[in-house]
Amino acid sequence: MPSSAVTRDDLRAKLYSAGIKNPRVLTEAMKWVDIYCLRVVRKAQRLEDVEIAIPSFTELKPGEWSVALEVTCCASCEQVKRWDLFHIDKRHTTGHQVKCKECRNRKDEEEGLPPYTPESVKRGGWICSGEGSCGARKKPEEFSEYKQRYPRSHVLCNDCADDI
């Protein structure tokens, strides 16, 4: 469980929302943050005998959330993450699921579900619909002129229309 409610992803998102949108500039800013963090850690290691005030953070159990901080503890990996790292679920009190996107994607990979790639998502073309249709997705050229003029109409493809 992380000791801080602010992660590197939080800082990156904050910089992005503050106007640093260029990926190169954002990466450079994150490098400077990393260097600063290393210097702070090294300095803290040298001052181990000095008591440092650590902000208190209420630990969240898996599946619990904090509305004030807008974070949820993932039910799977048990890490506290921002809400934008969770899928939207309008039925849940927070409006987000309790398993983070990363864990859900990992579960899909373990179950052998194919990743969603642009090639696997069906785009373009029309589906042959109507009585006696094949139900296949086809190119617009394979439909009548009527379908070309009225694309939302239920029309058979040329192959199915020829069979009738």
C-alpha positions as CSV (number, residue, x, y, z in Angstrom):
1,M,0.0,0.0,0.0
2,P,1.5,3.3,-1.0
3,S,2.4,5.7,1.8
4,S,1.3,8.8,-0.1
5,A,-2.0,9.7,-1.8
6,V,0.0,11.4,-4.6
7,T,1.6,9.2,-7.2
8,R,3.8,9.9,-10.2
9,D,0.7,9.5,-12.4
10,D,-1.1,12.1,-10.3
11,L,1.7,14.6,-10.8
12,R,1.9,13.9,-14.5
13,A,-1.9,14.4,-14.9
14,K,-1.7,17.6,-12.9
15,L,1.1,19.0,-15.1
16,Y,-0.9,18.0,-18.2
17,S,-4.0,19.8,-16.9
18,A,-1.9,22.8,-16.0
19,G,-1.1,23.2,-19.7
20,I,2.1,21.1,-20.3
21,K,0.6,19.1,-23.2
22,N,3.7,18.6,-25.4
23,P,4.9,15.0,-24.6
24,R,8.6,16.0,-24.8
25,V,8.2,18.9,-22.5
26,L,6.1,16.7,-20.1
27,T,8.7,14.0,-20.1
28,E,11.4,16.6,-19.4
29,A,9.4,18.0,-16.5
30,M,9.0,14.5,-15.1
31,K,12.7,13.9,-15.3
32,W,13.3,17.0,-13.2
33,V,10.7,15.8,-10.7
34,D,12.5,12.4,-10.5
35,I,15.8,14.1,-9.9
36,Y,14.3,16.3,-7.2
37,C,12.7,13.3,-5.5
38,L,16.1,11.4,-5.5
39,R,17.8,14.4,-3.9
40,V,15.1,14.6,-1.2
41,V,15.4,10.9,-0.5
42,R,19.2,11.1,-0.3
43,K,18.9,14.1,2.0
44,A,16.3,12.2,4.2
45,Q,18.7,9.2,4.4
46,R,21.4,11.5,5.7
47,L,19.0,12.9,8.3
48,E,17.6,9.6,9.5
49,D,18.0,10.7,13.2
50,V,15.8,13.8,12.6
51,E,12.1,13.1,12.9
52,I,10.2,14.1,9.8
53,A,6.5,14.9,9.9
54,I,4.7,12.5,7.6
55,P,1.2,13.5,6.7
56,S,-1.3,11.0,8.0
57,F,-3.3,9.1,5.4
58,T,-6.2,6.8,6.2
59,E,-5.5,3.5,4.7
60,L,-8.2,2.2,2.5
61,K,-9.1,-1.5,2.4
62,P,-9.6,-3.1,-1.1
63,G,-12.8,-1.8,-2.7
64,E,-13.0,1.2,-0.4
65,W,-12.8,4.8,-1.6
66,S,-12.3,8.4,-0.4
67,V,-14.7,11.0,-2.0
68,A,-12.6,13.8,-0.6
69,L,-9.4,12.6,-2.3
70,E,-11.2,11.1,-5.3
71,V,-9.3,7.8,-4.9
72,T,-10.3,4.1,-4.6
73,C,-8.3,1.2,-3.4
74,C,-8.4,-1.4,-6.2
75,A,-10.1,-4.6,-5.1
76,S,-7.6,-6.7,-7.1
77,C,-4.1,-5.1,-6.8
78,E,-4.9,-3.3,-3.5
79,Q,-3.3,0.0,-4.7
80,V,-4.9,3.3,-4.1
81,K,-5.4,5.0,-7.4
82,R,-7.2,8.1,-8.8
83,W,-10.7,7.6,-10.2
84,D,-9.7,8.3,-13.8
85,L,-7.7,5.0,-13.6
86,F,-11.0,3.1,-13.1
87,H,-13.7,2.3,-15.6
88,I,-16.9,4.3,-15.3
89,D,-19.8,2.5,-13.5
90,K,-22.9,4.7,-13.1
91,R,-24.5,2.1,-10.7
92,H,-21.6,2.5,-8.2
93,T,-21.8,5.3,-5.6
94,T,-18.6,6.9,-6.8
95,G,-19.4,6.4,-10.5
96,H,-16.4,4.1,-11.0
97,Q,-15.7,0.4,-10.7
98,V,-13.6,-1.0,-7.8
99,K,-11.1,-2.8,-10.1
100,C,-8.7,-0.6,-11.9
101,K,-8.3,-0.6,-15.7
102,E,-4.9,-2.2,-15.4
103,C,-6.2,-5.2,-13.4
104,R,-9.2,-5.6,-15.6
105,N,-7.0,-5.7,-18.7
106,R,-4.7,-8.2,-17.0
107,K,-7.7,-10.4,-16.2
108,D,-8.8,-10.3,-19.9
109,E,-5.3,-11.4,-20.9
110,E,-5.2,-14.3,-18.4
111,E,-8.6,-15.5,-19.6
112,G,-7.3,-15.4,-23.2
113,L,-9.6,-12.6,-24.4
114,P,-8.0,-10.8,-27.3
115,P,-6.9,-7.2,-26.7
116,Y,-9.0,-4.5,-28.3
117,T,-6.9,-3.3,-31.3
118,P,-8.1,-1.1,-34.1
119,E,-8.1,-4.1,-36.4
120,S,-10.3,-6.2,-34.1
121,V,-13.0,-3.4,-33.7
122,K,-15.6,-3.5,-36.4
123,R,-15.7,-0.2,-38.2
124,G,-17.1,0.9,-41.4
125,G,-19.4,-0.9,-43.8
126,W,-23.0,-1.8,-43.2
127,I,-24.7,-4.9,-41.8
128,C,-27.1,-6.8,-44.1
129,S,-30.4,-6.6,-42.3
130,G,-34.0,-7.4,-43.1
131,E,-36.0,-10.6,-43.6
132,G,-33.8,-13.4,-45.1
133,S,-30.6,-11.5,-44.6
134,C,-27.1,-13.0,-44.1
135,G,-26.4,-10.5,-41.2
136,A,-22.8,-10.0,-42.4
137,R,-20.9,-6.7,-42.4
138,K,-20.2,-5.7,-45.9
139,K,-18.8,-2.7,-47.9
140,P,-21.2,0.0,-48.9
141,E,-20.6,-0.9,-52.6
142,E,-22.3,-4.3,-52.0
143,F,-25.7,-2.6,-51.3
144,S,-28.3,-1.0,-53.5
145,E,-28.5,2.7,-54.3
146,Y,-31.4,3.0,-51.9
147,K,-29.1,2.0,-49.0
148,Q,-26.6,4.5,-50.3
149,R,-29.1,7.3,-50.2
150,Y,-30.7,6.2,-46.9
151,P,-28.0,4.5,-44.9
152,R,-30.1,4.0,-41.8
153,S,-32.7,1.9,-43.6
154,H,-32.9,-1.9,-43.3
155,V,-31.9,-3.2,-46.7
156,L,-30.5,-6.5,-47.9
157,C,-27.1,-6.7,-49.5
158,N,-27.0,-7.4,-53.3
159,D,-26.2,-11.1,-52.7
160,C,-29.2,-11.7,-50.5
161,A,-31.4,-9.6,-52.7
162,D,-30.4,-11.7,-55.7
163,D,-31.3,-14.9,-53.8
164,I,-34.9,-13.7,-53.4
